[in-house]
Amino acid sequence: MSLGICGMADGPVAVRPTTIGAAVVPPQFLARAIAIIVGLTMLLVVNVRGVAFYVAWSLIGLAFLSEATATFVHLRRTRARR
């Protein structure tokens, strides 16, 4: 959502919201969110033992690592544009 500014330079200025496009949730975000939710559900609700314990922590760990990698790549790309 961006703001459209109307008015004169030396007079009153009115700010009205304009919509350019609806915000769409990226599929990467949904995949990470699902991995975190499933992992935490397994740890909190289910009596996790053995392989299920490692699967739950693997889901949480992979979601965290993929988010950290995506953040690193984003920061690197924005610095390269400067």
Sequence and secondary structure as in RCSB ss.txt:
>XXXX:A:sequence
MSLGICGMADGPVAVRPTTIGAAVVPPQFLARAIAIIVGLTMLLVVNVRGVAFYVAWSLIGLAFLSEATATFVHL
RRTRARR
>XXXX:A:secstr
 EEEEEE TTS EEEEEE SS     HHHHHHHHHHHHHHHHHHTS   THHHHHHHHHHHHHHHHHHHHHHHHH
HHHHHH 
